[in-house]
């Protein structure tokens, strides 16, 4: 596989903030895209009305969805979301794409061997690029309900200072359910921990061992680069 192929298959995180009433349409879009696993929670918009208007986010209660897909699918995914969810229209929502610098190997196991190998290489490349620009990484952990305190404890023992917890749910395909031994849909707790870049691997390993996919917590652990940070000293 050449360098262009490697770039196109590298994983990305898509975060969408949509109207609650568009939940079913969004689920249909993700099914059409064959996105195997994604996470959802509800949030409340707190920006001034004029700012919410600029971003097309009228109202306050929003559906926040986080999915993982290869870079080669991004263009088609955004086009389909634009068509089915009318994102060009004011008030319908937004979708953003961010890189991924870490992911558990069991998640990569649902991909074929060639794709998995190149994704691992790309993750290492993304991590190398971020070393010159960021001192921190955000670790995002999704677990079955009731395990967020265990995540925080494991992260703290490995050197993290704290975290933030939200509640939501996980949705995934039948293939993922059969392969990983998890249900099609589960209530979830999402824990976000900002850590120094040099401690990322150690903290992710500690969380995976305590609350990973092979534990009762069925936790998925991702890392996302932080370009700048304030208030972490």
N, C-alpha and C positions, 0 to 999 in steps of 0.2 A: 504494500500500500504506500503511495507516494505522500509527500508532505501536504499536498492540497487535500488529499483524502483524510489525512489525520486531522487537519484543521476542521474539516466539515463534520467529522464524527465526534469532536470534543464536546463534552456535556455542558449544558447551560441550565440555569434555573430561571423559570418564567414565573413572575409574580404578577397576578392580576387583582385589581380592586374593582369590584363590580356591584351593581345593584342587586339586592337580595332577590328581587323578582326575576332576575335572569339566571338564577341558579341552575334550573333544568336545562336551559339552552347551553350554558357553559359545560355542563356534564356531557351533553350530546356532542359538543365540539371536541372535548378531550377523548371521548370514545371514538370519534371519527379519526382522530390523530393517532389512536392506539398508544396514548401515553399510559404506561402500565401502572403508575402509582403517583398519587398526588394528595395534598393535604389542604384542608380548609378550616377556616375559623371566621368568626364574625368580629368586626371592629366598628369603632365609632369615630366618625370624622370630627375633628376638633378645630380645624382651621377656620378663619373668618369666612363669611359667606362669599366675599369677592374672590378669595383664593380658591374656594371650592368650585366656584363658577369657572375660573380659569382652567382648572383641570377637568371640568365636566363632571363633577361629583356632587350633584344636588342631593339633599337629604343627609342623614347622619349614619345610619346603620349600613355597613358594607360587608360584602362577602369577599374575604381574602383567600386566594387560592395559590398554592405553590406547587409547581410541577417540574420534573426533570426531563429534559429531552436533548437529543444531539443538535449541534449547531445547524446541521444541514436541514433540519425541520423547522427552524425558526421562521424563515420567510413565509413558508406555506401556512404555518400555525397562525401567524399574525394576520395573514390575508383572510384565512377562514374565520378568525374571530371578528375581523372587521365586517365581513359579509353577514355572519350569523348573529352577531351581537351589536352591530351598528355602532362600533366604537368611534367612528368619525362624527357621530352626532353628540351634541352637548348633553352631558348628564348621564351617558351610558357607561362610563368607566374608563380605566386605563390598564395597560399591560406593559411591564418592563422586563428586560432580560439582563441577567448578571452572570458573570463567570463562576465556575465552581473549582475549588482547589483541593477538595478532599471528599472521599465517599467510601463507605464500607465495601469490602470485597464481595460479600454476599449479594449486594445490589448489582455489582458488575457481573456476577455469575449468571444473571438472567439474559445477558447478551451473549452473542457467539464469541468464540475464542479470539478470533482476529480482531473484532471490534473492541473487545475488552482490553487486549494488549495495547492497542493504540490509544484508548481512552486513558489508561494508566500513564502512558508516556506523556499525553497531553496534560494531565493533571500535574505531573512533575514539572512540565514546562511552565504552566500557569503559575505554580508556586515559586519557581525561580524568578519569573518576571516580577512578581509582587515583592520579592525580597528587597529590591532597591527602592520601592516606593511606599511601603507600609510597615509599621511596626506591630500591627495588630491583625487578628483574624476573628471573625464571628463564627462560633460553632453553634449550629442549629440542630437540636435533638427533638425528635418526635417519639413519644412513648405511649403505651397504654395508660389510661387514666389512673392516677394514684402513684405514679413513679417519678414525678418531677423532683421530689425531695431527694430521692436516691441519686438522680442525675447531678443535682447541685452538690450533694455530699461527695460523690466520686470526683467531680471536677475540682472541688475545693481541696481534697486530699492531694490532687495532682498539681495544684498550684494556682487554680483560678480563684478569684476573689468574690464571685457572686454570679447571679443570673436573673433573668426575667422569665416568668412563666405565663403562657396563654393557654386557653382551652379551645379545642376544635375537633376535627375528625379526619380520619384517613380513608381514602377510597382507592381501590386498586382492581386490576383485572383478575379473572379467574386463574390465569397462568401464574401470576405473582402469588396468589393465595395458595395454590397447590405447591409451588416451588418452595416458598418460604414458610408454609404452615401457618398462615395468618388468615383472618376472616376477610371478606370482601369489604367490610366497612366497620370501623371501630371508633369509639370516642377516644380522643387523643389529648395529651398535654404537650405543648411545645415549649421548650426551654432554650433561651438564647443566652450565650455566654461569650463575652468579649475577652480574648486572651492575648498575651504577647505572642508574636509569631513563632518565636523559638520554643514555646511551650505547647504549641498546637498539637503536635503528634502525640506527645505524652498524655495530654488531657483527653484527646479523642480516644486513645487506646484505653485509658482508665474508664471512660464512660461506656465504651463498647463492651468491655469485660464485665462491667457491673449491670448495664442496662441495654445491651445490644440485642440484635435480632434473635440470637439463640438463647435469650433469657426470657423469663415471664413478662418482662417489660416490652419485648418486641421492639426495641428502640432502633431508629435509623439516625445515623450521625453524619452530618454534612459540615463542610466548612466553606465559608464565603469570604473573599478578601475585603478588608476594610481599607479604603484609600486614605482617609483622614479620620482623626478621632479627637475629642475634647472631653476633659473631665475624667480621664482614666489614670492620671498620674497619682 
